[in-house]
Amino acid sequence: MDEDKIILFILLICSISVHEWAHAWVADKLGDPLPRQQKRVTLDPRSHIDPIGTLLIPLIMIFGSAGFSIIGWGKPVQISLPNPKTRKRDDILITLAGPFSNLAIALICTIFFGMIHKFYPLGESILLLYYQIVTLNAVLFLFNLIPIPPLDGSHLLKNAIRMREETFLKFSKYGFLLLIVLVNIQPFQLAMSSGINQLNSIFFGIFSLLHS
């Protein structure tokens, strides 16, 4: 139904907003002034929407077809990493904050819906909403760990192999093209589907324990 697709798109925007806010919030707490100066320490979706990653690609996937639900990303949070002594550590913590915020969303919703379902059995439409939230955030967690710009995994790769900033910027120019190719490769789709199913099984298992 188109209504279900619209709900999925709204959930995506909300989840991406939390993801990008988490980057900005951690950076702010670590003393980086740039995210706050650019008004990124907010849950307002308007501050985090990327025309391609939040709108174009998700809409094509939602109203077209995709092998593993839906993917997307927000406008990257810019950071200055002002402390040279903790620059690498701070970059890693800021990077990880985004994907793990998606796991947090899935876990919080699992506990919330699971506890309600224990005392007041939820209807099919609410259970479907819960399924969409968990699956979507499992997708965002896994997808953002891919080491291709502008995804978070690229920053983890840069720190792991000590990639020079000039090299990373050159690599970033081809990131979008690489992602387009990657999401259309069947082995990647199968790997994503497998990872999503494994994460879902964990959250759905917790859900079952809570209302049993």
Secondary structure by P-SEA (a helix, b strand, c coil): caaaaaaaaaaaaaaaaaaaaaaaaaaaaacccccccccccccccccccccccccaaaaaaaaccccccccccccbbbbccccccaaaaaaaaaaaaaaaaaaaaaaaaaaaaaaaaacccccaaaaaaaaaaaaaaaaaaaaaaccccccaaaaaaaaaacccaaaaaaaaaaaaaaaaaaaacaaaaaaaaaaaaaaaaaaaaaaaaaac
